Structures are given as C-alpha cells and as structure tokens.
Amino acid sequence: MNKLFTLFLLFPYILYSQCDLELLEVDFTLGTYTIAFNNTNNCGGTGGPDGISEIQIGFQALDPENDCAAMNQGWTFPSGISIPDDNNHPGWIYTSTTSEIAGSWTNLYTDDVDPPYYTGDTVTFPIYNVYQNDCVDGFWATYLSCQMQDALQFWIDEGLSIQTVIWQISYGPTMYADDGGWAEIGANGDGTNWGSGLYEDGNFLDNWLILGPCGEPFPEVITIIDTVYIELPPDTLYIDNYIYDTTYVELSQDTIIILEIDTLYITQYDTITQIDTLLIPINWYFYDTTYITLPQDTVFLTDTVIEVLPVVTFVYDTTYIELPPDTITTVETEFIFITDTIIETELIFITDTLYLTIIDTIIEYQFVEIDCSTGLPCSDLGFEQCDPLTVFIPNAFTPNNDGYNDAWEIVLDPGCWTNITSQVYNRWGNLVWESFDPYNLQWDGSNMGSGYYVPDGVYYWSFSGSKVNTTVVEELQGHVTIFR
C-alpha cells in the first residue's frame, strides 16, 4: 500500500515536465553569452506550452571589498550614459530582449538566435550593439544598446565582479532574493516577489554566472606571434654591358638548432602575449661575378679627299635692247554699291518675380467654461489660473533602465483636473495599466504594477477628465509604442 501511495505521489511529476535553462558561458571579450535550453516545457508565456518566446539577460556589479555584496546603486559611465538609483531594480543593466516581433533585432542574425527556442537548443547570443547601429555618430550612439561594452568594461577596470543572470523567460517575472534569487529590490521595495508571479525555472541555481574576484576569473587574452621566413629565388642583375651570372656553391650541411622561447607579457588586464621564435635554416648563396671578354672591335677609318677643281670666270656684260613703243590702254572702272536694308530684332525679356504665399488655416480651440447659475465666464469667477487647459501625452518610450525615457507619463496640471481616468490596453484588449490619480499618471511598462513587464509593441491608451468646478469632460485616445 505504501508503494502504491508513493507511485501516486510521483505520477503528477512524471506528467508535468519542468522548465530548465542553463547559462553556460559569458565572454565579455567576444561580447557573447550562451544558454542551453535543457527543457522548454511549461516555461510560460506565448511560446508555451513547449517553447520559449523571449529571453533577457541582466548584469550587476558585486563589490569584492564588501563580501561580494550587490551594489544596488545608480551608475554614471565614462561614455556619459547613466542609470538612476531610484528605479525598481537599481544597479542592473539589461540586454535587449529577444522577440518574435517582425522588426526585432534577432532577425538580423541566424535562425537559431530568433525565437522561439525549444528543448535541446544551445544558442549563443550577442551582447554588444545587437541592432548593428552606427554607434559613433548615429542616433543610438548615446543609448545603452551602443554603450553596453563601455559599461561592463568600466566595472572590470574598477576591480569589481559582474554577476550575469537569465533575468526573464518568456516575459515572466525575475527571481527574487526571498526565494534565494538575485533581485534584492523590486516592485515591492524589497526582495520579495509578492504579486509578481513565479520565476519559471525551478532549478535556477545554474541560471547565473559570476566573473571576477568574487567568482571565476575573467577570460585571458593570449596572442601568439610566430616569425615565418620565406625563401625567394635569386635575382639576375643586368648592369651596363656586363651580365652577372649566378653561381651556386655547394656548402656542407647546416646544423639546425630549434629553440623554443616563450616570452610572457603580463599587463594590468591579464593579457598574456606568447611569442615563439623558431629558428629555420637559411641557405646561403655565394654570387660570383663572371666577366666576359668581347672580341676586339673593328675600326673603320675614313679618309677625306679634297679635289681642287679649276675656277671658271664668267664676265657678265650689260646689253641694251630697244623695244617698240608700249601701248597703254586705260580702263575706267565704275564701282556700283548695292546697299541692303538689314532689320535687327532685339528680344528683351522682362522677368517678374512671382511670390506665392501659402496660408494654412489654423483652427485653435479654446475652452471657455460658463457658470451655470450666473452665466458668467469662469475667468470672471477666479478660475483663470487653469486657462488654457492643456495635456501632453507622448507616443513612445524605452523602459530599459538606462535613465532615458524609462517611463510613459501624461503631463498636465493636476490642480486643474478632476475625475481622471487613464488606461492602457494591449492589442488583445487586456488592461495592463490604469490610474485615477492626476498626481500619478506614470507607467513604467509593467503589467498592472507587478514585476511582470509587457513585451515591445504598440499599446492603446484612453484618457478622460474634467476641469475643476465644471462638468465639461475631455476624452482622448491614442497609441504608445514600447521598444527597448
């Protein structure tokens, strides 16, 4: 009977397969991390029940001079980027989440990086500049996705350790300190996970790695430089009228001595450079100069013979011959000038500058509230401090704890509004945030204020409220986009 009872106790665990991931390696030199998906059944999220739709990695600094305690504080890095110390998880920085959305960064890489992930997969993910943006002069140069390497290297240079964890599985909650995890501060102001759900991987102890003085040493960079000698054929040189031939002289066999010299250079970054010098035999060639004697030149002498010729003298006499009288003919030439009339037409172009002024019609709405009992404008009754009645609602934010645009906030004068109702829905119409307090209209991207964060995408909001001391209701709708 006891055996049968034990079998019934084990039977549910046989049917229910446990979600199990393992963080195998983190390489800050190559900028990669590797995860083994040992079992993806019942890992939650939209990839379920047998797949995983999203992964996010978190990093925090540990202080080796304070018993390797977590440094739950804000940071300002050399590049100028900073993370505040008043967010819900101070001291943490995160990689961009993998996503099945069509525009996700994972589409820039091989198919194994792009989710979903299934049992038996082992995937190596990039850490630095996953969006492959221009991180020098581009728009994203000052964002954490471009500055991740700078932030992690700063911690290493400061002599700190780095704890790397699988922060999120399929958009689920992280692992909190009260259950033995890593999130010491969270949505509840402490390390408890009350109201945020359960971290899916029950075997979470292999979901983190610590590198540096508090854990495994950072990987060393070893550079091996070999010297290779290449033997080239001898050259034949032609100079002036001499031809220099190459004469090879056979020498006795060389003695080859091979020395293995390992030189180690240790720098402050533990970079080991190993230089091996390999002595390779050199074939020596002796070049003899051979002079070729040319036959004697044949010289031809040319004599110049001058022949004296007799000089013949000619005497020229002037002989006058009488010619008959000349006949002179006078020819009168009359010049007749024919004048044509040439009409020259000058084209003069007159160019006027035509200015076109496009006038847009701007319609400005002004709300004028009238007191129902007196019929007078409310400005006459002392309410002009709320005119004009304005509200600003942004259409995008990036809740990645980098200190820039981490929350979406409706901006208005809370003293001028009453009966506020503000709500945000996902694309399936599920409510993910709401507020009725005009002094608290800020959303951090969590699902109803829990430790569960909604994925990247487009969300729809609605806003309604009344001006104080009036019955006029303003109703607004729109959308907001989350991207990390």
Buried (B, 14 or more C-beta within 10 A) or exposed (E): EEEEEEEEEEEEEEEEBBBBBBBBBBBBEEBBBBBBBBBBBEBBBBBBEBBBBBBBBBBBBBBBEEEBEBBBEBBEBEBEBBBBEEBBBBBBBBBBBBBBBEEBBBEEBEEEBBBBBBBEBEBBBBBBBBBEBEBEEEEBBBBBBBBBBBBBBBBBEEEBBBBBBBBBBBBBBBBBBBEEBBBBBBBBEBBBBEBBBEBBBEEBEBBBBBBBBBBEEBBEEEEEEEEEEEEEEEEEEEEEEEEBEBEEEEEEEEEEEEEEEEEEEEEEEEEBBBBEEEEEEEEEEEBEEEEEEEEEEEEEEEEEEEEEEEEEEEEEEEEEEEEEEEEEEEEEEEEEEEEEEEEEEEEEEEEEEEEEEEEEEEEEEEEEBBBEEEEEBBEEEEBEEBBEBEBEBBEEBBBBBBBBBBEBBBEBEEEBBEEBEBBBBBEEEEEBBBBEEBEEBEBBBBBEBBBBBBBBBBBBBBBBBBBBBBEEEEEEEEEBBBBB
